[in-house]
Amino acid sequence: MQTAQVKMQKLKEKGGKLKFGKIPLAATNLHLPHMRKKNKTKKKTHRVLPELQIQEQQTTTTKGNSTLQIARSSSGLTFDPDEIAAGVNGVKVTNTKRPCRVSVSILGAKNLKRPKTGSSVKDPVFKVRIDHASQTSKEMRNIHKNEDGVMAVNQTFNFEVQDIKTATLSVYVYNKALWGMEESLGSCIGLNVANFLQENGAGREEGTKWYDLLSKDCKALSGKVLLHIGGGIADPEQKITTFVGTWNVGKTRPPMELSSWIPTNNAYQIVAIGAQECDYQPQKAFADCGKEWLQVLNTNLGFRYKLIHAISRGQMRLAIFVRDDVVRALSEIDSGSLATGVGHVMANKGGVAISFKLWDTSLCFINCHFAAHMGHCQTRNSNYREIAGQLRIGYPRMEILNQFHYVFWFGDLNYRLDLGGHGEKKRPWQRVVKAIEAGRYNEILQFDELRREREASRVLYGFKEGEINFPPTFKVEKGALSLYNKRRMPAWCDRILWRTLPGHSVKLTSYVSTPTMLTSDHKPVAATFTITVHALPSSFSSMDEEDKRWHIRFTSMRAKNLRASDINGFSDPYICFEGENILRETRSKVKVRTLNPVWNPKELRPLVLRTFPLQRLEKEYVFLRVLDYNYTSNGDTLGYAVIPLAQAVQAFNRGPNGVAHFKVGLLHHGLPAGTLEGGIQLTWEINILKRRPFDNNESMMRKSGFKNFGRILTKRNFLRHS
């Protein structure tokens, strides 16, 4: 068999050409990797690898009395704000228009019938569409009908509208059929969004109204839907008052009057209430105690509050209410739960969580019940790690502590007073009770397990708690204000803590207990806060052929003190950058056998951002995971972190080639897992994903050493065609 080199030599002597498919390649110009020549006449700048150093040409423009250096390259790299604003997609960068949010609540439906048979419908599906955006209702089964035949739906959909004048709202109702098919029942189309706004663009509630559903041919009435529609343009920055309450109900029906614990004056815009051991015999009017509990909360809060979501897991319950003037700002409501009881099946211990967005600010509320009894502190720490690492809501690839602007963690955490020794009978119970009666709480708080474990970074790392100026909430005799059980050491089991992403802060306005609640051996605890939420400029994007976008380029990157994932005591780390504001997930080069890796700029691909307005970009973050490379799987996660982009925007505004330095902590299961630091640069250039794709074939081509002449030419293809 003749070798490929011999065949090439014969073709050269005959002056022939070697053809691969439809692309003719001159045999005299084809070289193996060790004899490859540079083609100086070929200029394809869109094939330049983005991680290679950008060859910049300095041009000078005059602006006023100062001279501004503008860096350019074949990628259209621009640093002049005026030139950016005048170029492709420049209008989006300077956009400061606040979003218009339209809230559509489907409260109920009636007279739903199938168009062909006329039979009633049990499990309908609702879809709401505004322009090209649509949302589908959550799965509903065996919906209860009241005495008037009205199905209770109670689902809310929120949309961000680009053009208020032309936007239209439509509601579609389907019925689930066999094999996952959907049968259209009817629709209500063509509602003008502008009708739900005042002339000045301010919000206006349309109120609750029945709308007719027409059949597909618009000739018959197929039912009615009860809609509550509201809309409005938000202020850029708003202060939101928040109430968080937690109570171990003690498996006893609570009193109907909860005003000493729950606010009844409409003072708070968000109310989050968590309960533990909330399992008791309900009254005859309710199917289970969960429904009775929600009804009691609703009654005490008043008609201005709307239940946006509730979740239960075993005896743990969490409910979120918002005031009626906040409903239209809600979006992306999600929930989840995790059992940490026996075998991770028993739901007597664990956590339940609800998350949502208020305009463009995300919040997460987590209600927990940790392991009980003295001597089980490490088990309680383990409960925390399980919930922080395995309970996934929102962006599922990230842990809950690394994606929300505000996280509130509360519940019966069950941390006790550890005064030394073994066994509760040997504890100086009388000494502790005397200090409580005298109000000397700091004297005994020094023995608080939670405070000790937090200071040692073994639990609730990065969380904050208000100053405790109330007596221990456990264990109080039922029916008594402050009489503690002599067989159990008093403790502050019921707690409320919080944490935020960088750039956000919480103002605690109160942190109290309610001793007048007498039905349980725990006293309820409540905390009130003031937080700041933002309504950012709209960022509607398009993928034009030559679109320009913001890019993040890394000038340096290093990690320190990573976790060891391999049996040799090291890891093979790499970084995965992702998130909703990144066009495509991007990964760094793998570093072998190290816990302190260093990446140079060529080993870190630029990130292409979805966001256009600078005002919005300044409030956003980049999500990342540091993983251990594994040949047989996607790799074990070594840590999670977020990089705020505010400093990168500030560096860009200061001048060309501005670099922002960052240092963030990595978390794994809610505990420290090393640090990550480096430099980032914000650039405005032609979309790198349009200039050249990152794919496996091209990676194969680069490793083989061949150039790309219009199709991938690898060693394997070359020998096969020879």
Secondary structure as UniProt FT lines:
FT   HELIX           4..14
FT   STRAND          17..20
FT   TURN            21..22
FT   STRAND          23..26
FT   HELIX           27..29
FT   HELIX           33..35
FT   TURN            40..41
FT   HELIX           45..47
FT   TURN            50..51
FT   STRAND          57..63
FT   TURN            64..65
FT   STRAND          66..72
FT   TURN            74..75
FT   HELIX           81..86
FT   TURN            88..89
FT   HELIX           90..93
FT   STRAND          100..110
FT   TURN            115..117
FT   STRAND          124..130
FT   TURN            131..132
FT   STRAND          133..136
FT   TURN            147..148
FT   STRAND          151..161
FT   TURN            164..166
FT   STRAND          168..176
FT   HELIX           178..180
FT   STRAND          182..192
FT   HELIX           193..196
FT   TURN            199..200
FT   STRAND          203..214
FT   TURN            216..217
FT   STRAND          221..233
FT   STRAND          237..248
FT   TURN            250..251
FT   TURN            259..261
FT   STRAND          270..276
FT   TURN            284..285
FT   HELIX           289..301
FT   TURN            303..304
FT   STRAND          305..313
FT   TURN            314..315
FT   STRAND          316..323
FT   TURN            324..326
FT   HELIX           327..329
FT   STRAND          330..339
FT   HELIX           342..344
FT   TURN            347..348
FT   STRAND          350..358
FT   TURN            359..360
FT   STRAND          361..369
FT   TURN            374..375
FT   HELIX           377..390
FT   TURN            396..397
FT   HELIX           400..402
FT   STRAND          406..412
FT   HELIX           424..426
FT   HELIX           429..437
FT   TURN            438..439
FT   HELIX           441..445
FT   TURN            446..447
FT   HELIX           449..455
FT   TURN            456..457
FT   TURN            461..462
FT   TURN            478..479
FT   TURN            486..487
FT   STRAND          494..500
FT   TURN            502..503
FT   STRAND          506..513
FT   TURN            515..516
FT   STRAND          525..534
FT   TURN            545..546
FT   STRAND          548..560
FT   TURN            567..568
FT   STRAND          573..578
FT   TURN            580..581
FT   STRAND          586..587
FT   STRAND          598..599
FT   HELIX           601..603
FT   STRAND          607..609
FT   HELIX           614..617
FT   TURN            618..619
FT   STRAND          621..628
FT   TURN            631..632
FT   STRAND          636..644
FT   HELIX           646..654
FT   TURN            656..657
FT   STRAND          660..668
FT   TURN            669..670
FT   STRAND          671..686
FT   HELIX           688..691
FT   HELIX           696..704
FT   HELIX           715..721
//
